[in-house]
């Protein structure tokens, strides 16, 4: 291979965030790679029945890719699966959580901005969604860490208006202020959500402790629902709109009678 060809090729590991049909037989892929951040590439011919690359560029696959530089879009020339995350593909609700994680990362990142910790977080989250007995807690950990990495870490220990320390008691979470308000600042304030002591303690723990510690937490269903609602409202405010995957998750839960964790953890 000549030196000119070598300069046009590069190899990277990447996780497939999104893919859509392009032309008659191709796929346009959105990748997240440790040295590149988010980028779009073209996978030629992968919709053909005999394509060797097709199975290696499925959604959420962690793959090793050889890519050629192109004029407008770089082109995947080789692909090999590193991790396929089969456990999350065996259940519809479990994979819907992976959709949510991928969409969240996609919406909070711009193309070409390298962020190795964010790549590692997504990779770890896909593993955790496959084997955790509490995938809702996995998502809360993912959300809080991602928000910290992209500059939207919520303030959970003191009032964002008066800077007064908030003890383990009821407070008010304000999406527009980016954190908690004390009783004096938050009571009667529109757009705030009252937080219970249990929910606040869980959020603080997930924000500051590592996953090895957090995975041992026992969170009851009412607290999970409170935490999810709080994080959804904050993320919706930041993105100025709701994620598509949220509606899909809610529809699946309605079909299952509202029981999510039991279904997600059934082998």
N, C-alpha and C positions, 0 to 999 in steps of 0.2 A: 504493500500500500504506500503510495507516494506521500510526501510530507504535506502537500496541499489537501489531500483527503483527510489525513489525520487531524489537521487544523479545523476541518469542518465538522468533525465528530466529537462528541463528548458523552461520557457515561455518568449516570446518576441513579441513585435510588430515589423512589418517589411513591407517594400514595395518591391513588386516583380519587379526586374529589367529585368530579362531574364528567359526564360524557354525553355527547349528542351526535346524531347522524349528520354527516357532512358529505354532500355529493351522493353518488350512487352506491359506494361501497366502503366509505371511510368513516372514521369517528374523530370528532374534535374533542380532545381530552383536556381537562383542567387538572393539573398536577400540583402537589405540594412536595417540594424537595428540600433537603437540609441546606444545600448550598445555593439554591436558586429562589427559594420562597415559592410563591404561586406563579405558575406559568401555564400557557396554553400550547399544545403541540398537536400535530396531526398524525393519526395512526391510519396509514393507508391500507385499504383492502381488508380491514379486520371484520367487516360484515359479510365477507365471502365465506361459504361453508368450509372451505379448506384452509382458511387462514391459520397460521401457526401462532400468531400473536394474540388472537382474540381472547383466549382464556387468561392471558397474562395482563390484560388491561381492563379487567372488570372493575366495577365500582368498589372502592375501599381496599383494593388489592395493593399490597406493598411489593413493588417490583423493582428489578434492576433493569434499567433502560439504556440502550445505546441510541443516541439521537443525532441526527444530521442537521446542521444549520441551514435554514431556508431563507428565501427572500422575505416572505411575510410571516410564515409559520415554520417552526422547526418540525422535523419529521422523525417519528419513531422508526428505527430500522431493525432493532432487535428488542425483545422483551422476555424477561424470565421472572417468574414469581418467586418472591422471598417468603412472604406470608400471605395466605389466602383468607385467613380468619373464618374458617368453616363454621365454628360454633355460632357466630352471629348470623350466619346465612340459613341456619336450620329453623329459625322462628321469625315470623313476620314482625312481631313487636320488637324483637331484639335488633333486627336490622334497621327498623325505623329509628331506633336510637342512634345508630351509626349514621343514618341520613342526617339526623339533627346535628350531630357533632360536626360532620363534614360541611353542612350548610352554614353553620355558625362560624366556623373558621373561614370559609369562603367569603362570607359577608363582611367580616372584620379585617380582611387583609387586602392589600393592593398587589398587583402583579410586580414581580421582581424585587420585593422586599424580603431579604433573607432573615429568617428567625429560627435558628436551630432549636431552641427550647420549645417553640410552638410545634415544630415537626415531631419532636420527641413526645410531647404531650398527646398529640393525636394518635401516634403509634401506640403508646401505652394505653390510651383510652380504648382503642379497638381490641386490644388483648383483654382489658378489664371487662368490657361489655360481654365478652365471650364466656367468662368464667365467674363473674361476680354474682353473689346471691342477692345483691341490692343494686341493680343497674341504675336506679334513680339517683342513688348517692354518687355513683360514678359520673353521672352527668352534672351533678351539682359541683363536684370537684373540678371537672373539665371546664365548666362555665367560669368559675371563680379564678382558676389559673389563667385561662385564656384572657379574661378581662384585665388581669394584672399585666400580662405580657403586651397587650395592645394599648395600655394607658388608661383603662377605665376601672381600675380596682376600686370597689366600693368601700367607703369608710364605715366600719362596723363597730368602732370602739369609742368614738366621741361624736358629739353633735356637730354636724357639718356647718352649722350656722353660728353657734355660740362657743364651740370648742369644749363644752363641758363633757367630762367623761361620763359614759353611760354604763351603769352597772348591769348586772344580770336581771334586768327588769323589763317591763314593757317599754318599747320605743316605737318610733314611726319611721318606716323606710320611705324616702322620697326619691323617686327615679330622677327627677329634674335636678336635684341637689347632689345626686351621686352617693347617697349614704343615709345614715340614721339621723333622725332629729330627736332631741330629748322631748319629754312630755310638755315642757313649757313652750318649745318652738313648734312642735308638731301637732299638738291637740287642736282639732278643728281645721287643720290645713288640708286643702283640697289636693287630691292626687296622691296622698300618702297611704301606706298600708301599715296597720298596726302589727307589730311583731310580738309573738309570745316569747317568754323567757326560754322555753325549750328550743324554739326555732332559732333564736338569736345565738344561743350557746352552740348549736350545731353549725350555723354559718361561720361563726368565729373559728371554731375548731377546723373546719374544712379549709378556711382561708389561710391559716397559719401553720397547720401541721402537715406532715407528709402523708402520702397515700397509705403507706404501711400502717400508720396509726389510725387514719380515718376509716379504713375498711373494717375496723372492729366496732365502729359505732352501730348501735341499735336504734334505728329511727322508726317511729310508729307511722302509720298511714296518715293521720291528720297533720302531723308535722311535715311529712313529705309533701302533702298537698299545699301546705302553707308556703314551704320553701320554693316549690315549683312556681306557684303563682307570683311570688315576689320576684324571682329571677326572670320570669317571662315578662313581667311588667317593665323591669329595668332594661332588659335587652330590647324589647319592643320600642321603648323610648329612645334608646341610643341609635337604633337602626331606622327609626321613623317608619316602622312597619313590622308586620308579623312574619315570621319564617313560615315557608310553605310546609315544612315537615311537621310543624306543630299541629296543623289541622289534620294531617294524616295520622299522627299519634292519637289525637283525640277521637277520631273516627274509629280507630281500632279499639280503643278502650270502651267506647260505647257498644261496639259489637260484642265485646267480652264481658259486658255487664259491669264495667268499671274496675275489674280486677286485673291489675297490670303486673305486679311483681310476681304473683303466683304463676302466671302464664309465662313470664319471661324466664323464670328460673327452672321451669319444668324441663327435664331431660327427656 
